[in-house]
Amino acid sequence: MNILFPSRSNSELGRPGIPGSNDLENALRRLATRRANEINEREFLAREREEQRSRKLSV
């Protein structure tokens, strides 16, 4: 797992026989993943813009 979701035993995840008992944890995991992806995309685009600027200056 990661910092937001420390390792837990399977017996603590949800409640057997009750659909949706893991929904909150799954939603939080998806949100954390989405945020990390957005940060990575911003960093990638910033590097791309910087590379384009440096190429224009060297021409």
PQR file with spaces between the fields and no chain letter, atoms N, CA, C, O and H, PARSE charges and radii, in Angstrom:
ATOM       1  N    MET     1       0.839   -1.180    0.000 -0.4000 1.5000
ATOM       2  CA   MET     1       0.000    0.000    0.000 -0.0000 2.0000
ATOM       3  C    MET     1       0.885    1.246    0.000  0.5500 1.7000
ATOM       4  O    MET     1       2.064    1.173   -0.349 -0.5500 1.4000
ATOM       5  N    ASN     2       0.314    2.396    0.394 -0.4000 1.5000
ATOM       6  CA   ASN     2       1.109    3.611    0.439 -0.0000 2.0000
ATOM       7  C    ASN     2       0.868    4.353    1.745  0.5500 1.7000
ATOM       8  O    ASN     2       0.268    3.807    2.671 -0.5500 1.4000
ATOM       9  H    ASN     2      -0.643    2.455    0.677  0.4000 1.0000
ATOM      10  N    ILE     3       1.329    5.580    1.822 -0.4000 1.5000
ATOM      11  CA   ILE     3       1.227    6.351    3.060 -0.0000 2.0000
ATOM      12  C    ILE     3      -0.231    6.566    3.464  0.5500 1.7000
ATOM      13  O    ILE     3      -0.564    6.480    4.646 -0.5500 1.4000
ATOM      14  H    ILE     3       1.817    6.024    1.070  0.4000 1.0000
ATOM      15  N    LEU     4      -1.094    6.843    2.498 -0.4000 1.5000
ATOM      16  CA   LEU     4      -2.490    7.113    2.821 -0.0000 2.0000
ATOM      17  C    LEU     4      -3.237    5.877    3.285  0.5500 1.7000
ATOM      18  O    LEU     4      -4.206    5.978    4.038 -0.5500 1.4000
ATOM      19  H    LEU     4      -0.823    6.912    1.538  0.4000 1.0000
ATOM      20  N    PHE     5      -2.793    4.718    2.842 -0.4000 1.5000
ATOM      21  CA   PHE     5      -3.475    3.482    3.175 -0.0000 2.0000
ATOM      22  C    PHE     5      -2.475    2.482    3.715  0.5500 1.7000
ATOM      23  O    PHE     5      -2.009    1.615    2.976 -0.5500 1.4000
ATOM      24  H    PHE     5      -2.006    4.636    2.230  0.4000 1.0000
ATOM      25  N    PRO     6      -2.134    2.587    5.000 -0.5600 1.5000
ATOM      26  CA   PRO     6      -1.169    1.651    5.568  0.2800 2.0000
ATOM      27  C    PRO     6      -1.651    0.214    5.423  0.5500 1.7000
ATOM      28  O    PRO     6      -2.849   -0.052    5.325 -0.5500 1.4000
ATOM      29  N    SER     7      -0.708   -0.687    5.413 -0.4000 1.5000
ATOM      30  CA   SER     7      -1.024   -2.097    5.248 -0.0000 2.0000
ATOM      31  C    SER     7      -1.968   -2.561    6.351  0.5500 1.7000
ATOM      32  O    SER     7      -1.746   -2.289    7.531 -0.5500 1.4000
ATOM      33  H    SER     7       0.265   -0.471    5.493  0.4000 1.0000
ATOM      34  N    ARG     8      -3.013   -3.258    5.953 -0.4000 1.5000
ATOM      35  CA   ARG     8      -3.988   -3.786    6.900 -0.0000 2.0000
ATOM      36  C    ARG     8      -4.273   -5.229    6.528  0.5500 1.7000
ATOM      37  O    ARG     8      -4.147   -5.619    5.367 -0.5500 1.4000
ATOM      38  H    ARG     8      -3.194   -3.478    4.995  0.4000 1.0000
ATOM      39  N    SER     9      -4.651   -6.003    7.502 -0.4000 1.5000
ATOM      40  CA   SER     9      -4.956   -7.402    7.210 -0.0000 2.0000
ATOM      41  C    SER     9      -6.281   -7.468    6.462  0.5500 1.7000
ATOM      42  O    SER     9      -7.119   -6.576    6.596 -0.5500 1.4000
ATOM      43  H    SER     9      -4.754   -5.686    8.445  0.4000 1.0000
ATOM      44  N    ASN    10      -6.470   -8.520    5.677 -0.4000 1.5000
ATOM      45  CA   ASN    10      -7.690   -8.673    4.899 -0.0000 2.0000
ATOM      46  C    ASN    10      -8.926   -8.770    5.776  0.5500 1.7000
ATOM      47  O    ASN    10     -10.020   -8.428    5.327 -0.5500 1.4000
ATOM      48  H    ASN    10      -5.790   -9.245    5.568  0.4000 1.0000
ATOM      49  N    SER    11      -8.781   -9.227    7.015 -0.4000 1.5000
ATOM      50  CA   SER    11      -9.942   -9.356    7.889 -0.0000 2.0000
ATOM      51  C    SER    11     -10.525   -7.998    8.261  0.5500 1.7000
ATOM      52  O    SER    11     -11.680   -7.925    8.681 -0.5500 1.4000
ATOM      53  H    SER    11      -7.893   -9.505    7.379  0.4000 1.0000
ATOM      54  N    GLU    12      -9.756   -6.920    8.117 -0.4000 1.5000
ATOM      55  CA   GLU    12     -10.242   -5.591    8.465 -0.0000 2.0000
ATOM      56  C    GLU    12     -10.882   -4.879    7.275  0.5500 1.7000
ATOM      57  O    GLU    12     -11.544   -3.858    7.459 -0.5500 1.4000
ATOM      58  H    GLU    12      -8.818   -6.979    7.776  0.4000 1.0000
ATOM      59  N    LEU    13     -10.702   -5.386    6.083 -0.4000 1.5000
ATOM      60  CA   LEU    13     -11.203   -4.712    4.899 -0.0000 2.0000
ATOM      61  C    LEU    13     -12.657   -5.088    4.663  0.5500 1.7000
ATOM      62  O    LEU    13     -12.965   -6.236    4.346 -0.5500 1.4000
ATOM      63  H    LEU    13     -10.164   -6.216    5.934  0.4000 1.0000
ATOM      64  N    GLY    14     -13.545   -4.121    4.818 -0.4000 1.5000
ATOM      65  CA   GLY    14     -14.948   -4.367    4.568 -0.0000 2.0000
ATOM      66  C    GLY    14     -15.549   -5.357    5.539  0.5500 1.7000
ATOM      67  O    GLY    14     -14.909   -5.789    6.498 -0.5500 1.4000
ATOM      68  H    GLY    14     -13.294   -3.188    5.076  0.4000 1.0000
ATOM      69  N    ARG    15     -16.790   -5.705    5.268 -0.4000 1.5000
ATOM      70  CA   ARG    15     -17.459   -6.709    6.088 -0.0000 2.0000
ATOM      71  C    ARG    15     -17.976   -7.790    5.163  0.5500 1.7000
ATOM      72  O    ARG    15     -18.730   -7.500    4.234 -0.5500 1.4000
ATOM      73  H    ARG    15     -17.309   -5.354    4.489  0.4000 1.0000
ATOM      74  N    PRO    16     -17.587   -9.025    5.399 -0.5600 1.5000
ATOM      75  CA   PRO    16     -18.020  -10.114    4.523  0.2800 2.0000
ATOM      76  C    PRO    16     -19.543  -10.172    4.409  0.5500 1.7000
ATOM      77  O    PRO    16     -20.262  -10.067    5.402 -0.5500 1.4000
ATOM      78  N    GLY    17     -20.005  -10.340    3.193 -0.4000 1.5000
ATOM      79  CA   GLY    17     -21.436  -10.486    2.954 -0.0000 2.0000
ATOM      80  C    GLY    17     -22.201   -9.181    2.866  0.5500 1.7000
ATOM      81  O    GLY    17     -23.411   -9.200    2.642 -0.5500 1.4000
ATOM      82  H    GLY    17     -19.420  -10.425    2.387  0.4000 1.0000
ATOM      83  N    ILE    18     -21.537   -8.052    3.035 -0.4000 1.5000
ATOM      84  CA   ILE    18     -22.218   -6.756    2.959 -0.0000 2.0000
ATOM      85  C    ILE    18     -21.652   -5.987    1.767  0.5500 1.7000
ATOM      86  O    ILE    18     -20.561   -5.423    1.850 -0.5500 1.4000
ATOM      87  H    ILE    18     -20.553   -8.037    3.216  0.4000 1.0000
ATOM      88  N    PRO    19     -22.396   -5.963    0.658 -0.5600 1.5000
ATOM      89  CA   PRO    19     -21.916   -5.254   -0.527  0.2800 2.0000
ATOM      90  C    PRO    19     -21.685   -3.773   -0.229  0.5500 1.7000
ATOM      91  O    PRO    19     -22.473   -3.137    0.471 -0.5500 1.4000
ATOM      92  N    GLY    20     -20.612   -3.246   -0.763 -0.4000 1.5000
ATOM      93  CA   GLY    20     -20.323   -1.825   -0.621 -0.0000 2.0000
ATOM      94  C    GLY    20     -19.597   -1.446    0.649  0.5500 1.7000
ATOM      95  O    GLY    20     -19.379   -0.262    0.904 -0.5500 1.4000
ATOM      96  H    GLY    20     -19.972   -3.762   -1.332  0.4000 1.0000
ATOM      97  N    SER    21     -19.216   -2.429    1.456 -0.4000 1.5000
ATOM      98  CA   SER    21     -18.567   -2.089    2.721 -0.0000 2.0000
ATOM      99  C    SER    21     -17.147   -1.560    2.515  0.5500 1.7000
ATOM     100  O    SER    21     -16.551   -1.029    3.452 -0.5500 1.4000
ATOM     101  H    SER    21     -19.392   -3.391    1.250  0.4000 1.0000
ATOM     102  N    ASN    22     -16.601   -1.694    1.322 -0.4000 1.5000
ATOM     103  CA   ASN    22     -15.259   -1.166    1.014 -0.0000 2.0000
ATOM     104  C    ASN    22     -15.330    0.101    0.172  0.5500 1.7000
ATOM     105  O    ASN    22     -14.293    0.619   -0.242 -0.5500 1.4000
ATOM     106  H    ASN    22     -17.085   -2.126    0.561  0.4000 1.0000
ATOM     107  N    ASP    23     -16.519    0.604   -0.089 -0.4000 1.5000
ATOM     108  CA   ASP    23     -16.675    1.714   -1.027 -0.0000 2.0000
ATOM     109  C    ASP    23     -15.863    2.948   -0.653  0.5500 1.7000
ATOM     110  O    ASP    23     -15.221    3.544   -1.518 -0.5500 1.4000
ATOM     111  H    ASP    23     -17.361    0.182    0.247  0.4000 1.0000
ATOM     112  N    LEU    24     -15.879    3.338    0.603 -0.4000 1.5000
ATOM     113  CA   LEU    24     -15.153    4.542    1.008 -0.0000 2.0000
ATOM     114  C    LEU    24     -13.659    4.368    0.804  0.5500 1.7000
ATOM     115  O    LEU    24     -12.997    5.252    0.260 -0.5500 1.4000
ATOM     116  H    LEU    24     -16.401    2.854    1.305  0.4000 1.0000
ATOM     117  N    GLU    25     -13.129    3.246    1.232 -0.4000 1.5000
ATOM     118  CA   GLU    25     -11.694    3.008    1.067 -0.0000 2.0000
ATOM     119  C    GLU    25     -11.315    2.987   -0.409  0.5500 1.7000
ATOM     120  O    GLU    25     -10.296    3.557   -0.799 -0.5500 1.4000
ATOM     121  H    GLU    25     -13.666    2.528    1.673  0.4000 1.0000
ATOM     122  N    ASN    26     -12.130    2.332   -1.225 -0.4000 1.5000
ATOM     123  CA   ASN    26     -11.849    2.291   -2.665 -0.0000 2.0000
ATOM     124  C    ASN    26     -11.927    3.684   -3.283  0.5500 1.7000
ATOM     125  O    ASN    26     -11.104    4.032   -4.130 -0.5500 1.4000
ATOM     126  H    ASN    26     -12.957    1.869   -0.908  0.4000 1.0000
ATOM     127  N    ALA    27     -12.905    4.480   -2.869 -0.4000 1.5000
ATOM     128  CA   ALA    27     -13.039    5.838   -3.399 -0.0000 2.0000
ATOM     129  C    ALA    27     -11.838    6.695   -3.006  0.5500 1.7000
ATOM     130  O    ALA    27     -11.333    7.464   -3.824 -0.5500 1.4000
ATOM     131  H    ALA    27     -13.574    4.197   -2.181  0.4000 1.0000
ATOM     132  N    LEU    28     -11.379    6.567   -1.769 -0.4000 1.5000
ATOM     133  CA   LEU    28     -10.210    7.330   -1.331 -0.0000 2.0000
ATOM     134  C    LEU    28      -8.956    6.905   -2.077  0.5500 1.7000
ATOM     135  O    LEU    28      -8.117    7.743   -2.408 -0.5500 1.4000
ATOM     136  H    LEU    28     -11.789    5.942   -1.105  0.4000 1.0000
ATOM     137  N    ARG    29      -8.821    5.627   -2.341 -0.4000 1.5000
ATOM     138  CA   ARG    29      -7.669    5.134   -3.097 -0.0000 2.0000
ATOM     139  C    ARG    29      -7.696    5.689   -4.521  0.5500 1.7000
ATOM     140  O    ARG    29      -6.667    6.117   -5.043 -0.5500 1.4000
ATOM     141  H    ARG    29      -9.502    4.946   -2.072  0.4000 1.0000
ATOM     142  N    ARG    30      -8.884    5.681   -5.153 -0.4000 1.5000
ATOM     143  CA   ARG    30      -8.998    6.232   -6.508 -0.0000 2.0000
ATOM     144  C    ARG    30      -8.686    7.728   -6.518  0.5500 1.7000
ATOM     145  O    ARG    30      -8.017    8.215   -7.430 -0.5500 1.4000
ATOM     146  H    ARG    30      -9.720    5.333   -4.729  0.4000 1.0000
ATOM     147  N    LEU    31      -9.166    8.457   -5.510 -0.4000 1.5000
ATOM     148  CA   LEU    31      -8.899    9.888   -5.424 -0.0000 2.0000
ATOM     149  C    LEU    31      -7.408   10.166   -5.279  0.5500 1.7000
ATOM     150  O    LEU    31      -6.877   11.060   -5.938 -0.5500 1.4000
ATOM     151  H    LEU    31      -9.708    8.061   -4.769  0.4000 1.0000
ATOM     152  N    ALA    32      -6.736    9.412   -4.429 -0.4000 1.5000
ATOM     153  CA   ALA    32      -5.289    9.593   -4.243 -0.0000 2.0000
ATOM     154  C    ALA    32      -4.546    9.299   -5.544  0.5500 1.7000
ATOM     155  O    ALA    32      -3.599   10.004   -5.894 -0.5500 1.4000
ATOM     156  H    ALA    32      -7.167    8.685   -3.894  0.4000 1.0000
ATOM     157  N    THR    33      -4.970    8.265   -6.255 -0.4000 1.5000
ATOM     158  CA   THR    33      -4.342    7.913   -7.530 -0.0000 2.0000
ATOM     159  C    THR    33      -4.573    9.016   -8.559  0.5500 1.7000
ATOM     160  O    THR    33      -3.659    9.385   -9.297 -0.5500 1.4000
ATOM     161  H    THR    33      -5.739    7.692   -5.971  0.4000 1.0000
ATOM     162  N    ARG    34      -5.794    9.538   -8.605 -0.4000 1.5000
ATOM     163  CA   ARG    34      -6.117   10.607   -9.552 -0.0000 2.0000
ATOM     164  C    ARG    34      -5.280   11.853   -9.268  0.5500 1.7000
ATOM     165  O    ARG    34      -4.765   12.481  -10.193 -0.5500 1.4000
ATOM     166  H    ARG    34      -6.537    9.238   -8.006  0.4000 1.0000
ATOM     167  N    ARG    35      -5.143   12.210   -7.996 -0.4000 1.5000
ATOM     168  CA   ARG    35      -4.335   13.385   -7.639 -0.0000 2.0000
ATOM     169  C    ARG    35      -2.878   13.190   -8.034  0.5500 1.7000
ATOM     170  O    ARG    35      -2.251   14.101   -8.572 -0.5500 1.4000
ATOM     171  H    ARG    35      -5.562   11.700   -7.244  0.4000 1.0000
ATOM     172  N    ALA    36      -2.344   12.014   -7.770 -0.4000 1.5000
ATOM     173  CA   ALA    36      -0.952   11.734   -8.136 -0.0000 2.0000
ATOM     174  C    ALA    36      -0.779   11.831   -9.647  0.5500 1.7000
ATOM     175  O    ALA    36       0.227   12.355  -10.125 -0.5500 1.4000
ATOM     176  H    ALA    36      -2.854   11.273   -7.332  0.4000 1.0000
ATOM     177  N    ASN    37      -1.748   11.331  -10.394 -0.4000 1.5000
ATOM     178  CA   ASN    37      -1.685   11.391  -11.850 -0.0000 2.0000
ATOM     179  C    ASN    37      -1.720   12.839  -12.342  0.5500 1.7000
ATOM     180  O    ASN    37      -0.973   13.200  -13.251 -0.5500 1.4000
ATOM     181  H    ASN    37      -2.565   10.905  -10.006  0.4000 1.0000
ATOM     182  N    GLU    38      -2.573   13.663  -11.753 -0.4000 1.5000
ATOM     183  CA   GLU    38      -2.643   15.070  -12.148 -0.0000 2.0000
ATOM     184  C    GLU    38      -1.320   15.784  -11.893  0.5500 1.7000
ATOM     185  O    GLU    38      -0.878   16.589  -12.712 -0.5500 1.4000
ATOM     186  H    GLU    38      -3.180   13.370  -11.014  0.4000 1.0000
ATOM     187  N    ILE    39      -0.691   15.490  -10.763 -0.4000 1.5000
ATOM     188  CA   ILE    39       0.610   16.101  -10.452 -0.0000 2.0000
ATOM     189  C    ILE    39       1.648   15.666  -11.477  0.5500 1.7000
ATOM     190  O    ILE    39       2.426   16.486  -11.965 -0.5500 1.4000
ATOM     191  H    ILE    39      -1.050   14.836  -10.097  0.4000 1.0000
ATOM     192  N    ASN    40       1.662   14.377  -11.804 -0.4000 1.5000
ATOM     193  CA   ASN    40       2.614   13.873  -12.799 -0.0000 2.0000
ATOM     194  C    ASN    40       2.391   14.525  -14.155  0.5500 1.7000
ATOM     195  O    ASN    40       3.351   14.872  -14.843 -0.5500 1.4000
ATOM     196  H    ASN    40       1.030   13.710  -11.408  0.4000 1.0000
ATOM     197  N    GLU    41       1.129   14.693  -14.545 -0.4000 1.5000
ATOM     198  CA   GLU    41       0.832   15.329  -15.827 -0.0000 2.0000
ATOM     199  C    GLU    41       1.307   16.776  -15.846  0.5500 1.7000
ATOM     200  O    GLU    41       1.890   17.224  -16.834 -0.5500 1.4000
ATOM     201  H    GLU    41       0.349   14.410  -13.986  0.4000 1.0000
ATOM     202  N    ARG    42       1.062   17.514  -14.758 -0.4000 1.5000
ATOM     203  CA   ARG    42       1.512   18.912  -14.691 -0.0000 2.0000
ATOM     204  C    ARG    42       3.023   19.005  -14.821  0.5500 1.7000
ATOM     205  O    ARG    42       3.542   19.846  -15.554 -0.5500 1.4000
ATOM     206  H    ARG    42       0.589   17.150  -13.956  0.4000 1.0000
ATOM     207  N    GLU    43       3.732   18.127  -14.097 -0.4000 1.5000
ATOM     208  CA   GLU    43       5.196   18.139  -14.163 -0.0000 2.0000
ATOM     209  C    GLU    43       5.681   17.799  -15.568  0.5500 1.7000
ATOM     210  O    GLU    43       6.613   18.425  -16.073 -0.5500 1.4000
ATOM     211  H    GLU    43       3.310   17.444  -13.501  0.4000 1.0000
ATOM     212  N    PHE    44       5.060   16.821  -16.194 -0.4000 1.5000
ATOM     213  CA   PHE    44       5.436   16.429  -17.548 -0.0000 2.0000
ATOM     214  C    PHE    44       5.226   17.592  -18.519  0.5500 1.7000
ATOM     215  O    PHE    44       6.105   17.901  -19.323 -0.5500 1.4000
ATOM     216  H    PHE    44       4.302   16.312  -15.784  0.4000 1.0000
ATOM     217  N    LEU    45       4.057   18.233  -18.441 -0.4000 1.5000
ATOM     218  CA   LEU    45       3.770   19.338  -19.353 -0.0000 2.0000
ATOM     219  C    LEU    45       4.704   20.517  -19.117  0.5500 1.7000
ATOM     220  O    LEU    45       5.097   21.192  -20.068 -0.5500 1.4000
ATOM     221  H    LEU    45       3.342   17.981  -17.788  0.4000 1.0000
ATOM     222  N    ALA    46       5.063   20.771  -17.873 -0.4000 1.5000
ATOM     223  CA   ALA    46       6.007   21.854  -17.580 -0.0000 2.0000
ATOM     224  C    ALA    46       7.368   21.552  -18.202  0.5500 1.7000
ATOM     225  O    ALA    46       8.002   22.443  -18.766 -0.5500 1.4000
ATOM     226  H    ALA    46       4.744   20.222  -17.100  0.4000 1.0000
ATOM     227  N    ARG    47       7.821   20.296  -18.101 -0.4000 1.5000
ATOM     228  CA   ARG    47       9.099   19.920  -18.723 -0.0000 2.0000
ATOM     229  C    ARG    47       9.022   20.060  -20.237  0.5500 1.7000
ATOM     230  O    ARG    47       9.965   20.539  -20.866 -0.5500 1.4000
ATOM     231  H    ARG    47       7.306   19.572  -17.643  0.4000 1.0000
ATOM     232  N    GLU    48       7.906   19.646  -20.821 -0.4000 1.5000
ATOM     233  CA   GLU    48       7.743   19.758  -22.276 -0.0000 2.0000
ATOM     234  C    GLU    48       7.797   21.222  -22.719  0.5500 1.7000
ATOM     235  O    GLU    48       8.455   21.552  -23.705 -0.5500 1.4000
ATOM     236  H    GLU    48       7.140   19.257  -20.310  0.4000 1.0000
ATOM     237  N    ARG    49       7.108   22.090  -21.991 -0.4000 1.5000
ATOM     238  CA   ARG    49       7.135   23.522  -22.338 -0.0000 2.0000
ATOM     239  C    ARG    49       8.545   24.080  -22.233  0.5500 1.7000
ATOM     240  O    ARG    49       8.979   24.849  -23.090 -0.5500 1.4000
ATOM     241  H    ARG    49       6.574   21.822  -21.189  0.4000 1.0000
ATOM     242  N    GLU    50       9.255   23.695  -21.188 -0.4000 1.5000
ATOM     243  CA   GLU    50      10.630   24.175  -21.008 -0.0000 2.0000
ATOM     244  C    GLU    50      11.529   23.679  -22.142  0.5500 1.7000
ATOM     245  O    GLU    50      12.370   24.431  -22.635 -0.5500 1.4000
ATOM     246  H    GLU    50       8.902   23.070  -20.492  0.4000 1.0000
ATOM     247  N    GLU    51      11.363   22.441  -22.553 -0.4000 1.5000
ATOM     248  CA   GLU    51      12.159   21.908  -23.668 -0.0000 2.0000
ATOM     249  C    GLU    51      11.845   22.650  -24.959  0.5500 1.7000
ATOM     250  O    GLU    51      12.748   22.944  -25.742 -0.5500 1.4000
ATOM     251  H    GLU    51      10.680   21.830  -22.152  0.4000 1.0000
ATOM     252  N    GLN    52      10.568   22.954  -25.186 -0.4000 1.5000
ATOM     253  CA   GLN    52      10.192   23.695  -26.390 -0.0000 2.0000
ATOM     254  C    GLN    52      10.810   25.092  -26.380  0.5500 1.7000
ATOM     255  O    GLN    52      11.298   25.567  -27.405 -0.5500 1.4000
ATOM     256  H    GLN    52       9.834   22.715  -24.551  0.4000 1.0000
ATOM     257  N    ARG    53      10.786   25.748  -25.219 -0.4000 1.5000
ATOM     258  CA   ARG    53      11.398   27.080  -25.106 -0.0000 2.0000
ATOM     259  C    ARG    53      12.890   27.019  -25.399  0.5500 1.7000
ATOM     260  O    ARG    53      13.420   27.856  -26.129 -0.5500 1.4000
ATOM     261  H    ARG    53      10.389   25.362  -24.386  0.4000 1.0000
ATOM     262  N    SER    54      13.558   26.034  -24.832 -0.4000 1.5000
ATOM     263  CA   SER    54      15.008   25.946  -25.039 -0.0000 2.0000
ATOM     264  C    SER    54      15.331   25.621  -26.498  0.5500 1.7000
ATOM     265  O    SER    54      16.343   26.090  -27.018 -0.5500 1.4000
ATOM     266  H    SER    54      13.127   25.354  -24.239  0.4000 1.0000
ATOM     267  N    ARG    55      14.500   24.836  -27.160 -0.4000 1.5000
ATOM     268  CA   ARG    55      14.714   24.549  -28.587 -0.0000 2.0000
ATOM     269  C    ARG    55      14.533   25.811  -29.417  0.5500 1.7000
ATOM     270  O    ARG    55      15.299   26.057  -30.350 -0.5500 1.4000
ATOM     271  H    ARG    55      13.677   24.455  -26.738  0.4000 1.0000
ATOM     272  N    LYS    56      13.523   26.615  -29.084 -0.4000 1.5000
ATOM     273  CA   LYS    56      13.288   27.860  -29.830 -0.0000 2.0000
ATOM     274  C    LYS    56      14.444   28.839  -29.639  0.5500 1.7000
ATOM     275  O    LYS    56      14.829   29.540  -30.575 -0.5500 1.4000
ATOM     276  H    LYS    56      12.901   26.416  -28.326  0.4000 1.0000
ATOM     277  N    LEU    57      14.991   28.885  -28.435 -0.4000 1.5000
ATOM     278  CA   LEU    57      16.098   29.801  -28.166 -0.0000 2.0000
ATOM     279  C    LEU    57      17.382   29.366  -28.859  0.5500 1.7000
ATOM     280  O    LEU    57      18.206   30.208  -29.213 -0.5500 1.4000
ATOM     281  H    LEU    57      14.678   28.315  -27.675  0.4000 1.0000
ATOM     282  N    SER    58      17.562   28.075  -29.056 -0.4000 1.5000
ATOM     283  CA   SER    58      18.803   27.579  -29.665 -0.0000 2.0000
ATOM     284  C    SER    58      18.774   27.651  -31.188  0.5500 1.7000
ATOM     285  O    SER    58      19.802   27.451  -31.835 -0.5500 1.4000
ATOM     286  H    SER    58      16.892   27.390  -28.769  0.4000 1.0000
ATOM     287  N    VAL    59      17.622   27.929  -31.760 -0.4000 1.5000
ATOM     288  CA   VAL    59      17.515   27.997  -33.227 -0.0000 2.0000
ATOM     289  C    VAL    59      17.875   29.344  -33.745  0.5500 1.7000
ATOM     290  O    VAL    59      17.838   29.570  -34.955 -0.5500 1.4000
ATOM     291  H    VAL    59      16.787   28.091  -31.235  0.4000 1.0000
